[in-house]
Every structure is written in structure tokens, then in C-alpha cells.
Amino acid sequence: MLRFRKKNNKAKGLVAAHISHEGVAVASVSLAGKLRKLSNVAFLSVNDPLTHSQSVAAEILNLGLEGSRCSLVLSAGEYQLLLVEAPEVPKEELKEALLWRVKDLIEYSTDDAIIDFIELPEDAFKGRGKMLYVVAADRNLVEKRTAWLESIHLEPACIDVPELALLNIAEDLCEVEAGTAILYLNEQQSIINMMSLSSLYLSRALSYSHSSQIDNAVLDLQRSMDYFESQIGKPPCLRIVVMPLQVGETPLMMELRDNLGADVQSLDLGDVIESETPLTIDLQQRCFLSIAAALRNEGAK
């Protein structure tokens, strides 16, 4: 999403990065034919990395990733994901039409907005027009982030957002028609993606701490599952996949099992992705979004 023009060079495989206050999570992918393999996964512990780019650059150099093309995953508050009805215009005019459709929903002027979109399946909203999700970000913020990537010796390739990065992992887990709820847990903003036949039908952000508001998290997931069945008209959700891998039977996992009529699983990336770096629980929890973004299909628009 929010792709940038690629430069012609001899860059290495795709690297993905996600910034937090404590550091930068990075993951890189190498290709062997059609097989994608994680060649590097690391969390670079640098306090306030946006203002300490030299320290991050040194870590990137140590990992041998300098010069690589990079997908940067934005964090909560740095973008908006908006559900809108698709304008009836030719495809080449769609982005411009969408920009005007969301102009009253975004927090900056249309001149400062960068947008992209993901189309939903034809049956996503019965009785309504064709729907899609628009991703919008402030051009000024994006330019600052790409300049930061260049300062740490990575080449900006694209900007991603968590809801869509998660699809790179979830699509292969949701190949049946029966609904699957993907629950990505983060203390700042958790995400619910409702999926069927490897397609996204509904995405919701939970802007609160899931560990301190367990009842709310369970209720919001229940409401999403009910909406998926009653309003979208899909088969009942039979499985809930929790990401990243949880440590033991957490209070939230127990509440999900006790209150929702679905099989609750916690995903271990080591079971579904080949990696040269051992995917410990700590690495999975710190680097999940960067791993997901690194696995993007480069042929996707």
C-alpha cells in the first residue's frame, strides 16, 4: 500500500521495519525460486529511534542490510483506514475520486494526503454498493519517514499499515469459507480482521489496552463475529487465530475460550514460515508486524 516509485539498482531482498519508542523491529526475506524465507529477524533496541538514526544505521550495517529495499509499517495514529463505497468511475480515475470521497474524513488537506485502497469481495456487503478500504496518510509524515529510512541506509520501497500487512500471513490460514477471526494483539492498538476464503471482509481497530480491558476485547470480537454472520451473510466464524504467539494460557486467551463459540489458537510463526533466525516468543512478539510486511507479495498492486 502507498507504494513509491522503485529506483533501478542492485538492492538486496525486501526488508520491513516497524518503529516503536523502544527500538526498531526489522525482518528481511530472501527468495529461492518462489519460496520466501526469512533471512533476518531482529529487534534493534534504540530509545527514540527517529531521533537517533545513527545508532539505528550502525545496527543495520551490522546486520548486512544496508542498501536493501524497505517496506515501513506505520503505527497507530500515523494513518487512517476508512471503509467507503467505491465511486462508479473508470479504474484509472479511482484514486482521485476516492480522495474527494474521504476529504471530510481525513485530518489534513487533500493536497497533503497520500492514499491507496484495497477492494473487498463482491459479497462483502449485501444490499449495498461495492465497498473498499481506503488507507490515508499525511504526505508530510510519509516524507519524514522515508527520509529517515534513507538516513539509516535503507531504500524506501513502500509504506504499509498493520491491518494489511497481517494479510500476508493470514491469507494462507483462511482458505476455507467458514469464517476466521484474526486477532492481532498490541497494547496501543489491537486489530480484528474477519476473513473467509483468504479474503478480508471486515477490519476493526481496538484503540485500548487489551490486557487491562479484557472484557471489552472479548465483546468487540464477539460483535465482529456476529456482524460477519448477520450483516455480511458469511458462515459462522469457527476459528479465532491470535497473533503474535502468546506466552502460555493468558487471561484473555482463557476468556476467549470460555465465552466465544470458536476454536481459539495462538499462532506460532515457526510452524508456518521458514526462517534462518530462530523465531523465539520474544522475537515474534516484538517483530510480528515487520515479519508480516516483509512477506508481502511484490506483484500486488
Secondary structure as UniProt FT lines:
FT   STRAND          15..20
FT   TURN            21..22
FT   STRAND          23..32
FT   TURN            33..34
FT   STRAND          35..45
FT   HELIX           49..51
FT   HELIX           53..62
FT   TURN            63..64
FT   TURN            66..67
FT   STRAND          69..73
FT   TURN            76..77
FT   STRAND          80..85
FT   HELIX           91..93
FT   HELIX           94..101
FT   TURN            103..105
FT   HELIX           110..112
FT   STRAND          113..119
FT   TURN            122..123
FT   TURN            126..127
FT   STRAND          131..138
FT   HELIX           139..151
FT   TURN            152..153
FT   STRAND          155..160
FT   HELIX           162..165
FT   HELIX           167..170
FT   HELIX           171..173
FT   STRAND          179..184
FT   STRAND          190..196
FT   TURN            197..198
FT   STRAND          199..206
FT   TURN            210..212
FT   HELIX           214..230
FT   STRAND          237..243
FT   HELIX           251..259
FT   STRAND          263..266
FT   HELIX           269..271
FT   HELIX           281..294
FT   TURN            298..299
//
